[in-house]
Amino acid sequence: MADNNPQTRRKSTPQPIDNSIGHVPPQALEIERMVLGALMIDHDAFSVVSEILRPETFYEKKNQAVYQAIQNLNLHEHPVDYNTVLEEMKKEGTAEESGGLAYLLELTDKVMSSAHIEYHARILAQKFMARQLISFASMIETDAFDESVDVDVLMQKAEGSLFELSQRNMRQDYVQINTVVQEAVAAIQKAASNKGGLTGVPTGYTKLDQITSGLQKSDLVIIAGRPAMGKTSFALSMAKNIAVDHRIPVAFFSLEMNNLQLVNRILSNVCEVPGNKIMNGQLDDAEWKRFDKNLRKLEDVPLYIDDTAGLSIFELRTKARRLVREKKVEVIMVDYLQLMNANGARFGNRQEEVSTISRSLKQLAKELDIPILALSQLNRTVDNREGPDGKRPQLSDLRESGAIEQDADIVLFVHRPEYYHIYADSNGNDMHGMAQIIIAKHRKGAIDDVLLSFRGEFTRFANPEDSTPIATGGEIMGSRMNRSPMPDNLPDIDNDDPLGGSMNDSLPY
């Protein structure tokens, strides 16, 4: 029976108005009632709409309460009809303000079947999305008129809010296995035709590629290590292998060094000229010849560098999409994760923010269907442990968040035992001028150690079999020089300078 009291009617069906545009927000009240009625006459209907609708999807408050009750009943596998829904709403304290039994009976009277419930549910989801966008635009408009709000901060806030909005409403539909099987078979056939059976992007490191079959699409790869281990040098060496040697487009986001510093490192690596001479220009005749000859390798190299300081995950997302779309980038590297931020979202502490950044990087890798490599710091625990094995990094050493370990498909530790005055590994290998790349986590394969040579003067990691000494002025540049180790009080940053030595020129190589 209809309620003719105007005050009661207004209270039960509020109609908020968006005064900024002079329109009633997008809604479909009649469809909301039809959907709720269908859910109460057909228990199986909820499984059809459960991933499409949430209580806040409904425009009317009382309809939100009804759907919440239906959702609770289905969650506990209880029968759903107007009586059980009424009892559930009484428990929640929403029955009276939502019209009680009379309103529930009115809802079930409006429908005869649930035949079109999925179509109707998607209409409601679209209306809800439109209301969210209006609210989002209104917030941005209000802040834009406020002269006390920094425009750059507002841009990041807007991008963050829009990113969260898209993530909340993103749904991945299921696929029948035949399609996936066909993709898997095609990948196997492609790998069979490739040298070494690579299915992903080659890193240029023979054993690492053998274990991982290359950098795989949608993977998040974490490269971690203590300061002065050479994380950035390793990442840049890999970027050089991919972009220069294989001509595969790579994007390198540096939050710590500027473009010139990074390019100087690459010049030292490719041209085989010590980093300090790249900086001061004091090259001898042999080095100038080698520099001029190898410089040609960098012509039109598909390596794209971004040195935006304080890069947010939302800015990275926008730039990465454009690079993949316009430059066909196949690998993204970020140096380093702990310097990023997640502006536009609120966090209780830094650990929660790092967790969000890590999770967002994994989501971005899946969305773009390319591997993303992110450098990460390790905490000081590794420096405090005793013995040769104690200096080996562990997954628990990942700094600030265990979520990094959980989100990563591969975790690589860059470890140079020589730095800790350890000159032989457990297998008796000579570790002078060598580095271990420790595969500590590999979601799709084995874990192992990869032994590489490290040339500090060229900031280069290379396959041991590829390392050849460079002779200049009668001196073998590949021979090990006697340098003192770094001091123990290392700062919590990667202390590699832009050209390969440490800031105090005491980094061993």
BELLINUR-V643696 format. One line per field, one symbol per residue. ss: DSSP state (H for helix, E for strand, C for the rest). burial: + if it has 16 or more other C-alpha atoms within 10 Angstrom, else -. A space follows every 10 residues. Layout:
# BELLINUR-V643696
ss: ???
burial: ???
This chain:
# BELLINUR-V643696
ss: CCCCCHHHHH HHCCCCEECC CCEECCCCHH HHHHHHHHHH HCCCHHHHHC CCCCHHHCCC HHHHHHHHHH HHHHHCCCCC CHHHHHHHHH HHCCCHHHCH HHHHHHHHHC CCCCCCHHHH HHHHHHHHHH HHHHHHHHHH HHHHHCCCCC HHHHHHHHHH HHHHHHHHCC CCCCCCHHHH HHHHHHHHHH HHHCHHHCCC ECCCCHHHHH HHCCECCCCE EEEEECCCCC HHHHHHHHHH HHHHHCCCCE EEEECCCCHH HHHHHHHHHH HCCCHHHHHH CCCCHHHHHH HHHHHHHHCC CCEEEECCCC CEHHHHHHHH HHHHHHHCCC EEEEECHHHC ECCCCCCCCH HHHHHHHHHH HHHHHHHHCC EEEEEEEECC HHHHCCCCHH HCCCHHHECC CCHHHHHCCE EEEEECHHHH CCCECCCCCE CCCEEEEEEE EECCCCCCEE EEEEEHHHCE EEEHHHCCCC EECCEECCCC CCCCCCCCCC CCCCCECCCC CECCCCCCC
burial: ---------- ---------- ----++++-- ++++++++++ +-+-++--+- -++-+-++++ ++++++++++ +-++-----+ ++-+++-++- ---++--+++ +-++++++-- +-++--++-+ +-+++++++- ++-+-----+ ---------- ---+++++++ +++------- ---------- ---------- +-----++++ +++++++++- ++++++++++ ++++++++++ ++++++++++ +++++--+++ +++++++++- -+-+++++++ ++++++-+-- --+---+--- +--+---+-- ++++++++-- +++++++--+ +-++--+-++ ++++++++++ ++++------ +-++++++++ ++++++-+++ ++++++++++ +++------- +++++-++++ +++++-++++ +++++++++- --+------- ++++++++++ ++----++++ ++++++++++ +++------- ------++-- -----+---- ---+++++++ ++----+++
